[in-house]
Amino acid sequence: MSRLVPGAIVASIAAALVAVTGVFGSSHREAPGILKDPTADNTDVYAFTAPDAPGSVTFVANWIPLEEPAGGPYFGKLDPDARYYVKIDNTGDGYEDVAYRWQFKNKFRNPNSFLYAAPTVDSVNDPDLNFVQTYDLYKETYNKKRQLTGTRKIASNVPVAPDNVGPKTIPNYDKVAAGAIAPVRGGGKTFVGPRDDAFFVDLGAIFDGINIDKPGRPMIGTGNQGGGKDDVSGYNVHSFVLQVPEREVTVDGRQVSDMKSKNAVVGVWSTTERRRVSVLAHGARQGSGKGNWVQVSRLGNPLINEVIIPIGQKDKFNATSPSDDLKNFGKFALNPEPARLLNALFPQLGGVKETNRTDIVQALLTGVPGLTQIGNNPPPADTLKHIKQTGAVVLSSATTVAEARKLEAEGADGIIAQGLEAGGHRGTFTEGDGAGLIGTMALVPQVVDAVRVPVIAAGGIADGRGIAAAFALGASGVQIGTAFLGCPEAVVPAIHRDALRRAADEDTRLTRAFTGRPARALRNRLIDEMEDSDVLEFPAQASLMRPLFQVDSDAARTAFLPLWAGQAAPLVRDLPAAKFVDALVAEAQRHFPIR
């Protein structure tokens, strides 16, 4: 989403999970299908108002990931058999209203030479360039019925900047590349050519089990302390840069007067299309299309298709429109897998909300009112209702009967009745630390009587007796957390596991000391010393405490780290997870036979 604010730089497409109406995204080599087709793989999209062009919007879309700059003799090239698009939605329905399309042509001046270029090349049109690639640029417009209403060529036979072969061949590369900047009809300018990949990402750490806990800064778990590695540094992409007057893309065809104008927000994404069937004649260099054009790649926000959408759905994402994202992929934004992984790997971060992430859904699908929402009728803000239409089952935590009733009214399929005994952060959304301090066995029957959806008991349940008691009180299921921390499969520090083995019945405390949100953990020095102290609100308190989580010695870590645990911590058993589950079922059956 880009807000066309005169005189300001706005690049809101560049960040992951920013507020973008109807636009998800992807990144480098993110899906099985596009992995086999690098020339069609778009890597990043940016949209902003450049300081030297305050009345224009500048789009930067990158294709071909991880290009080796020295990868001759042919280097990375764009495909004449593909169509490359930047698309703009100015009405908020997730369909393009304006689209810019690039189509390329290739030519070898001397097919009998192996050289890409011969020394010396002094301009983009120098005859010593053997391989020449040019393109035509088209502007397409669509009506409210999503029908193509106009196609206009706005630039013809524009040269692509050549690859930087080296100083002997191209002594002044910047001058040569600058020659690839060309004007477009209607105002503005265009450039296509190889550029250093500007996206900073530690790819190796992300896909090594989110290995962001770097040596020398243990237990930090985030990159804001430095130490990140730019794994795409030194690699190129092919950048498509287009700068056009704001009126060319706004809903009313007018310039933007200020950031509050009704035409000030547009949605931006890029796509690649190929023919469904392409026939290559004998001896031909280029295929002749014999089928409809189909979309094979798509990108809005980086990393969405890479880390939010599961592998089995990635190719579908690349083939579909943002208008269908809520139906197709909304449930993955509502319950993002990275949140579960971060909580398992880095509990010291204070707990990332794992379910019912309506904040993310709003940011990605409906837009933020007054900031990124397009028009007065955005997609419905009732995200629970529409996410459920995708087949997702929504479970949400309540610590009081009032919270349970509210969640049921908003469409939750089940209520997790969380008693005060539960470890970790309280699932309350009621103001005040004293709210929701009701024990599980008192809360469950009251919630069961108050709602018609299934109720899951949580808090203080660690063996078959607790399960049987919850069922006897009307629960349809139980949620067990702390008891599983004794299993060898649990990803917890050794000091946490050892502390659980030593825990007694009065060794946990409900505290806001770690993050600013009420949470139950095993008592340690930090909890005791902060007991009567004022704390900041979340997440400011979590940021304030984070340096204490960087200590190296086990004694210091035991004193300062949040060792999350419920009041049933003394019932933790050292059993493999499968055997523990079998034991729980057998114990529960003895106390509460299920027929």
QUIMOMO-V970520 format. One record per residue. N is the residue number from 0. RES is the residue in one small letter. OMEGA is omega in whole degrees, 0 to 359 (none if undefined). Layout:
# QUIMOMO-V970520
<<N	RES	OMEGA> <N	RES	OMEGA>>
This chain:
# QUIMOMO-V970520
<<0	m	179> <1	s	174> <2	r	185> <3	l	185> <4	v	180> <5	p	174> <6	g	181> <7	a	177> <8	i	178> <9	v	181> <10	a	189> <11	s	176> <12	i	192> <13	a	188> <14	a	179> <15	a	176> <16	l	173> <17	v	183> <18	a	182> <19	v	183> <20	t	172> <21	g	183> <22	v	169> <23	f	180> <24	g	184> <25	s	180> <26	s	190> <27	h	172> <28	r	193> <29	e	186> <30	a	183> <31	p	183> <32	g	184> <33	i	176> <34	l	182> <35	k	187> <36	d	188> <37	p	181> <38	t	177> <39	a	188> <40	d	176> <41	n	190> <42	t	183> <43	d	174> <44	v	176> <45	y	174> <46	a	185> <47	f	172> <48	t	183> <49	a	182> <50	p	180> <51	d	179> <52	a	188> <53	p	179> <54	g	183> <55	s	172> <56	v	181> <57	t	177> <58	f	173> <59	v	177> <60	a	184> <61	n	177> <62	w	178> <63	i	183> <64	p	169> <65	l	176> <66	e	175> <67	e	184> <68	p	181> <69	a	186> <70	g	177> <71	g	6> <72	p	187> <73	y	179> <74	f	181> <75	g	183> <76	k	175> <77	l	192> <78	d	176> <79	p	180> <80	d	179> <81	a	173> <82	r	184> <83	y	187> <84	y	156> <85	v	187> <86	k	183> <87	i	174> <88	d	179> <89	n	179> <90	t	174> <91	g	180> <92	d	178> <93	g	175> <94	y	179> <95	e	171> <96	d	176> <97	v	178> <98	a	175> <99	y	186> <100	r	176> <101	w	174> <102	q	192> <103	f	174> <104	k	180> <105	n	177> <106	k	169> <107	f	178> <108	r	180> <109	n	182> <110	p	179> <111	n	179> <112	s	177> <113	f	186> <114	l	172> <115	y	177> <116	a	179> <117	a	178> <118	p	352> <119	t	178> <120	v	184> <121	d	178> <122	s	182> <123	v	179> <124	n	183> <125	d	179> <126	p	177> <127	d	171> <128	l	182> <129	n	179> <130	f	182> <131	v	176> <132	q	178> <133	t	180> <134	y	168> <135	d	182> <136	l	183> <137	y	170> <138	k	179> <139	e	176> <140	t	185> <141	y	178> <142	n	184> <143	k	178> <144	k	178> <145	r	178> <146	q	177> <147	l	183> <148	t	181> <149	g	174> <150	t	183> <151	r	176> <152	k	184> <153	i	174> <154	a	185> <155	s	171> <156	n	181> <157	v	180> <158	p	171> <159	v	178> <160	a	182> <161	p	173> <162	d	181> <163	n	185> <164	v	180> <165	g	187> <166	p	178> <167	k	183> <168	t	182> <169	i	185> <170	p	182> <171	n	187> <172	y	182> <173	d	179> <174	k	180> <175	v	181> <176	a	180> <177	a	178> <178	g	179> <179	a	175> <180	i	185> <181	a	177> <182	p	175> <183	v	179> <184	r	183> <185	g	180> <186	g	178> <187	g	182> <188	k	185> <189	t	175> <190	f	171> <191	v	177> <192	g	180> <193	p	178> <194	r	174> <195	d	180> <196	d	185> <197	a	183> <198	f	180> <199	f	179> <200	v	177> <201	d	186> <202	l	182> <203	g	181> <204	a	183> <205	i	187> <206	f	169> <207	d	180> <208	g	184> <209	i	185> <210	n	182> <211	i	177> <212	d	192> <213	k	174> <214	p	180> <215	g	176> <216	r	186> <217	p	174> <218	m	174> <219	i	175> <220	g	178> <221	t	184> <222	g	185> <223	n	175> <224	q	182> <225	g	178> <226	g	179> <227	g	182> <228	k	179> <229	d	185> <230	d	177> <231	v	177> <232	s	180> <233	g	175> <234	y	179> <235	n	163> <236	v	171> <237	h	184> <238	s	171> <239	f	182> <240	v	181> <241	l	177> <242	q	182> <243	v	175> <244	p	181> <245	e	184> <246	r	181> <247	e	185> <248	v	182> <249	t	185> <250	v	183> <251	d	179> <252	g	181> <253	r	173> <254	q	180> <255	v	182> <256	s	177> <257	d	187> <258	m	179> <259	k	180> <260	s	181> <261	k	181> <262	n	190> <263	a	184> <264	v	173> <265	v	173> <266	g	186> <267	v	171> <268	w	180> <269	s	180> <270	t	171> <271	t	179> <272	e	173> <273	r	174> <274	r	177> <275	r	176> <276	v	177> <277	s	183> <278	v	180> <279	l	180> <280	a	180> <281	h	178> <282	g	183> <283	a	176> <284	r	188> <285	q	181> <286	g	174> <287	s	185> <288	g	179> <289	k	180> <290	g	179> <291	n	173> <292	w	179> <293	v	181> <294	q	181> <295	v	179> <296	s	181> <297	r	179> <298	l	171> <299	g	173> <300	n	178> <301	p	171> <302	l	180> <303	i	178> <304	n	183> <305	e	188> <306	v	180> <307	i	184> <308	i	184> <309	p	186> <310	i	184> <311	g	182> <312	q	187> <313	k	179> <314	d	177> <315	k	177> <316	f	183> <317	n	185> <318	a	188> <319	t	183> <320	s	174> <321	p	180> <322	s	182> <323	d	186> <324	d	180> <325	l	181> <326	k	187> <327	n	192> <328	f	184> <329	g	183> <330	k	179> <331	f	174> <332	a	180> <333	l	181> <334	n	189> <335	p	180> <336	e	180> <337	p	179> <338	a	179> <339	r	180> <340	l	179> <341	l	179> <342	n	180> <343	a	185> <344	l	186> <345	f	181> <346	p	182> <347	q	179> <348	l	176> <349	g	176> <350	g	176> <351	v	181> <352	k	188> <353	e	187> <354	t	176> <355	n	182> <356	r	179> <357	t	177> <358	d	178> <359	i	180> <360	v	178> <361	q	182> <362	a	185> <363	l	191> <364	l	185> <365	t	185> <366	g	180> <367	v	181> <368	p	179> <369	g	182> <370	l	183> <371	t	178> <372	q	180> <373	i	175> <374	g	183> <375	n	183> <376	n	179> <377	p	172> <378	p	187> <379	p	178> <380	a	178> <381	d	189> <382	t	180> <383	l	182> <384	k	185> <385	h	174> <386	i	179> <387	k	178> <388	q	177> <389	t	182> <390	g	179> <391	a	174> <392	v	186> <393	v	174> <394	l	183> <395	s	185> <396	s	175> <397	a	178> <398	t	176> <399	t	177> <400	v	180> <401	a	177> <402	e	180> <403	a	179> <404	r	180> <405	k	180> <406	l	178> <407	e	181> <408	a	180> <409	e	173> <410	g	177> <411	a	180> <412	d	179> <413	g	181> <414	i	173> <415	i	181> <416	a	186> <417	q	177> <418	g	183> <419	l	181> <420	e	188> <421	a	177> <422	g	180> <423	g	185> <424	h	177> <425	r	180> <426	g	184> <427	t	170> <428	f	175> <429	t	182> <430	e	172> <431	g	180> <432	d	183> <433	g	182> <434	a	173> <435	g	180> <436	l	181> <437	i	180> <438	g	184> <439	t	185> <440	m	173> <441	a	184> <442	l	187> <443	v	183> <444	p	179> <445	q	177> <446	v	178> <447	v	180> <448	d	188> <449	a	185> <450	v	180> <451	r	179> <452	v	179> <453	p	179> <454	v	179> <455	i	181> <456	a	180> <457	a	177> <458	g	175> <459	g	181> <460	i	184> <461	a	178> <462	d	184> <463	g	179> <464	r	178> <465	g	178> <466	i	181> <467	a	180> <468	a	179> <469	a	178> <470	f	180> <471	a	180> <472	l	175> <473	g	179> <474	a	177> <475	s	180> <476	g	178> <477	v	175> <478	q	183> <479	i	182> <480	g	185> <481	t	185> <482	a	181> <483	f	180> <484	l	175> <485	g	180> <486	c	181> <487	p	179> <488	e	183> <489	a	180> <490	v	178> <491	v	177> <492	p	180> <493	a	180> <494	i	178> <495	h	180> <496	r	179> <497	d	179> <498	a	177> <499	l	180> <500	r	182> <501	r	189> <502	a	173> <503	a	189> <504	d	183> <505	e	188> <506	d	177> <507	t	178> <508	r	171> <509	l	189> <510	t	171> <511	r	188> <512	a	186> <513	f	189> <514	t	187> <515	g	175> <516	r	179> <517	p	182> <518	a	180> <519	r	181> <520	a	175> <521	l	179> <522	r	171> <523	n	185> <524	r	183> <525	l	180> <526	i	182> <527	d	184> <528	e	180> <529	m	189> <530	e	182> <531	d	183> <532	s	173> <533	d	178> <534	v	179> <535	l	175> <536	e	173> <537	f	3> <538	p	183> <539	a	179> <540	q	179> <541	a	178> <542	s	180> <543	l	184> <544	m	189> <545	r	178> <546	p	178> <547	l	181> <548	f	184> <549	q	183> <550	v	187> <551	d	187> <552	s	180> <553	d	181> <554	a	180> <555	a	180> <556	r	177> <557	t	182> <558	a	191> <559	f	182> <560	l	174> <561	p	179> <562	l	186> <563	w	179> <564	a	174> <565	g	183> <566	q	178> <567	a	182> <568	a	180> <569	p	180> <570	l	180> <571	v	180> <572	r	178> <573	d	179> <574	l	171> <575	p	187> <576	a	182> <577	a	179> <578	k	178> <579	f	178> <580	v	178> <581	d	180> <582	a	179> <583	l	181> <584	v	181> <585	a	180> <586	e	180> <587	a	180> <588	q	179> <589	r	184> <590	h	183> <591	f	184> <592	p	178> <593	i	183> <594	r	none>>
